[in-house]
């Protein structure tokens, strides 16, 4: 199963989600990430936050959703409000789509401690959602039930 985490720039929230999901996921389930208008680079603080949490950052890079044109995901999860309103590319076909909105920690202002806290808090929220996702009995859920569960997780 392949999960695509999407946001606009693919430099923060979707990158954090991809890395944390893959850190937790068993073999056979993979997360990737993309942006509708990729920034072309990952925010250094995103990478630092992941490293401080003991999460591998190898291979993380900012890319557009066309990177998955030939290998579409099974599930597309938008993690920022701007991407939530955008239409998923047609080549994602029958992929389930859900929105797990997250406030952008890169927009937090203040001292270093406040910004670090925002990034850590975002990572904790992503972890809670990823754990709930990975606990789902996908083999026993029909498509509509999967959709309802994905949408419910987005409220956690």
C-alpha positions in Angstrom: 0.0 0.0 0.0 1.3 3.4 -0.9 0.2 6.6 0.9 0.9 10.1 -0.6 1.1 13.0 1.8 0.5 16.2 -0.1 0.8 19.9 0.7 1.5 22.9 -1.3 5.3 23.3 -1.0 6.4 19.8 0.1 8.9 21.3 2.4 7.5 20.8 5.9 4.2 19.1 6.9 4.1 16.5 4.1 7.8 15.8 4.6 7.3 15.3 8.3 4.4 13.0 7.6 6.3 10.9 5.0 9.3 10.4 7.3 7.3 9.7 10.5 4.9 7.4 8.7 7.7 5.4 7.2 9.5 5.3 10.6 6.4 3.6 12.1 5.1 1.5 9.2 5.6 -2.2 8.8 7.1 -3.6 5.6 4.7 -3.4 2.7 3.2 0.0 3.6 5.1 3.0 2.2 4.6 6.8 2.4 5.8 9.3 -0.1 5.1 13.0 -0.2 4.7 15.7 -2.8 3.6 19.3 -3.3 1.2 20.9 -5.7 3.7 23.7 -6.1 6.9 22.2 -4.7 9.4 24.6 -3.1 12.3 22.5 -4.4 14.0 22.1 -1.0 13.0 20.8 2.4 13.0 23.3 5.3 16.2 22.7 7.4 14.1 22.8 10.6 11.9 20.0 9.3 15.0 17.8 8.9 16.4 18.9 12.3 13.1 18.1 14.0 13.1 14.6 12.4 16.7 13.9 13.4 16.1 15.0 16.9 13.2 12.5 17.1 15.5 9.8 15.8 13.8 9.6 12.4 15.8 8.9 9.3 15.9 11.8 6.8 17.7 9.9 4.0 16.2 10.5 0.6 13.7 13.2 1.7 13.4 15.9 -1.0 10.8 18.3 -2.2 9.0 17.1 -5.4 5.8 17.7 -7.3 2.9 15.3 -7.5 3.7 14.4 -11.1 6.6 12.3 -9.6 4.0 9.6 -9.0 2.3 9.7 -12.3 3.5 6.3 -13.3 3.0 4.7 -9.8 -0.1 6.3 -8.3 -0.8 6.0 -4.6 -3.6 4.0 -3.0 -4.4 6.9 -0.6 -3.8 10.6 -0.9 -3.8 12.6 2.3 -3.6 16.4 2.2 -2.0 18.0 5.2 -2.4 21.7 4.6 -5.4 23.8 3.9 -4.3 25.1 0.6 -3.8 21.7 -0.9 -7.1 20.5 0.6 -9.1 22.6 -1.8 -7.1 21.6 -4.9 -8.3 18.8 -7.1 -6.1 15.7 -6.9 -4.5 14.9 -10.3 -6.6 12.7 -12.4 -3.9 10.1 -12.6 -4.4 9.4 -9.0 -7.5 7.7 -10.2 -9.3 5.6 -7.7 -7.1 6.6 -4.7 -8.9 7.3 -1.5 -8.5 11.0 -0.6 -8.7 12.5 2.9 -7.7 15.7 4.5 -5.6 15.7 7.7 -5.1 19.5 8.1 -2.1 20.7 10.1 -1.2 24.2 11.1 2.1 25.2 9.4 4.9 25.2 12.1 7.1 27.1 9.7 4.8 30.1 10.0 5.1 30.4 13.8 6.9 33.5 14.9 8.8 34.1 18.1 12.0 32.9 19.7 13.7 29.6 18.8 12.1 27.8 21.7 8.6 28.7 20.4 9.4 27.6 16.8 11.0 24.4 18.0 7.9 23.7 20.1 5.6 24.2 17.1 7.6 21.7 15.0 7.7 19.1 17.8 3.9 19.6 18.5 3.2 19.1 14.8 5.3 15.9 14.8 3.4 14.6 17.9 0.1 15.2 16.1 1.3 13.4 12.9 2.5 10.5 15.0 -0.9 10.2 16.7 -2.6 10.1 13.3 -0.1 7.7 11.7 -0.5 5.3 14.7 -4.3 5.4 14.3 -3.9 4.7 10.6 -1.6 1.8 11.1 -4.0 0.3 13.7 -6.8 0.1 11.1 -7.8 -3.4 10.1 -7.6 -2.6 6.3 -8.3 -6.2 5.3 -11.7 -6.1 7.0 -12.8 -2.7 5.9 -14.7 -1.9 2.7 -13.9 1.2 0.6 -16.6 3.4 2.3 -15.4 2.2 5.8 -11.8 3.0 4.9 -12.9 6.5 3.8 -14.8 7.2 7.0 -11.9 6.0 9.1 -9.4 8.1 7.2 -11.6 11.2 7.6 -12.0 10.4 11.3 -8.3 10.2 11.8 -7.9 13.6 10.3 -9.8 15.0 13.3 -7.4 13.6 15.9 
